[in-house]
Amino acid sequence: MRFETMAVRAGRGPVDDDHRERGEPHVPGIDLSTTYGFRTSSAVADSMDALLEGDFEAPNAVYARLHNPTVARFEEALAGLEGAEGAVAFATGMAAITAVLMAAGAPAEGVRRPHVVAVRPVYGGTDHLLTSGLIGSEVVWVAPDEVGDAVRPDTGLVFLETPANPTLTMVDVRDVIRQVRTAEVMVGHDVPVAVDSTFATPVLQNPIALGADIVVHSATKFLGGHGDAMGGVVATSDRWARLLRQIRMVTGGILHPLAGYLLHRGLQTLPLRVRAQQENARSLAQKLSEHPAVLSVHYPGLSGDAEEQRLLATQQRGPGSILAFRVRGGAEAARKVVESLDLITRAVSLGSVDSLIQAPALLTHRVVDEQDRESSGVPADLLRLSVGLESAADLWADLDRALSRTLDVEATHRVEPLVSLAL
Ligand SMILES: *Cc1c(COP(=O)(O)O)cnc(C)c1O
């Protein structure tokens, strides 16, 4: 199946192989059961053993923390779209990332307190999880070309985001993999590379095909796409998926089946949404870069930088629909622009059918130390815009009006000192 076909059809197979007399439902039902009845104890015990070992499914689902058929359909579809052996869904993106961190430090991997090598910037919550060591890990933040050198004998994970939240910085995944595979020989064990691919979605990028071991998505964003379901999902090898299922079982960060249903449905329109939102973003990024009130625009490929162009051509299938820009006049001017918007929603989150804007330094990356924010390209005057499906003309009219208003304010300020000087 090609990508678009898989998006619409994957994970939608019949409930059972026996043809039902009354017809197979066109849309799979939502299974809300928390527990599953059994006939013989030995059969259900076998199912429980299989699930405890991390099997994707078993004849009896046993208990909803161990398996849910609705969630499993979403996982099957997402694994297909990422070209992964398996996928494991969680309650949120952060629950998924936490499970990956725990898996990297699981005793089976030979390390208990995983040392993580990570590349900034990443989503503020992820940055905080890694920096705070809240769940007992240790992190070193390095530039993309220093990853290999930073790998130590106790390193359990390499983590990066591309394109990164909120600067849209792209990291060369193949190059990082090459460094890590060399470092693995030195340290004598596997070091999995995890890529948070939330911004790209499987429509624009498949990190597994680039050599990554683990792909993470905040499904809350593009996969659901309508701002009404939270979730996280990890696409990976069978080996990692089994371990992640075991961790999900004991920590309980499962995806609720109602959200699983919505996320699975979201996948059906994912390619269309991502491409249409991308067209809007392309047009806005260009217009913003020409606006006198805008200092700079971050959007993959826009700057004409040769390395960025190369990555865009070899690693991604398009720049996506998130952009960031800095407003002339600093944080205060940026705040005014945000507060002057009438159409675009002032809110955190992204990837929804409607456009959302926020200042990362104030909100999504607030938890990151100010110095670390500044040094990773997240100044106070940076605004992140997630471009939706509205008319690009309406979006631009809204932005242009809000931006031009700050110019008017600036112009008034500029006149005053000149006048006083003349006097
Ligand atoms: C939002 C986000 C997350 C966290 O996902 P939640 O579903 O909010 O827990 C992780 N990574 C990226 C890139 C995000 O944008």
PDBQT file of the ligand as one rigid body, heavy atoms in Angstrom, charges set to zero:
ROOT
HETATM    1  C1  LIG A 501       3.853  18.971  22.314  1.00  0.00    +0.000 C 
HETATM    2  C2  LIG A 501       5.118  18.288  22.092  1.00  0.00    +0.000 A 
HETATM    3  C3  LIG A 501       5.533  17.252  22.928  1.00  0.00    +0.000 A 
HETATM    4  C4  LIG A 501       4.751  16.830  24.154  1.00  0.00    +0.000 C 
HETATM    5  O1  LIG A 501       3.556  16.218  23.778  1.00  0.00    +0.000 OA
HETATM    6  P1  LIG A 501       2.254  16.183  24.737  1.00  0.00    +0.000 P 
HETATM    7  O2  LIG A 501       1.286  15.394  23.926  1.00  0.00    +0.000 OA
HETATM    8  O3  LIG A 501       1.852  17.599  24.985  1.00  0.00    +0.000 OA
HETATM    9  O4  LIG A 501       2.668  15.504  25.987  1.00  0.00    +0.000 OA
HETATM   10  C5  LIG A 501       6.710  16.620  22.629  1.00  0.00    +0.000 A 
HETATM   11  N1  LIG A 501       7.457  16.969  21.563  1.00  0.00    +0.000 NA
HETATM   12  C6  LIG A 501       7.088  17.967  20.737  1.00  0.00    +0.000 A 
HETATM   13  C7  LIG A 501       7.952  18.326  19.580  1.00  0.00    +0.000 C 
HETATM   14  C8  LIG A 501       5.914  18.670  20.967  1.00  0.00    +0.000 A 
HETATM   15  O5  LIG A 501       5.577  19.666  20.156  1.00  0.00    +0.000 OA
ENDROOT
TORSDOF 0
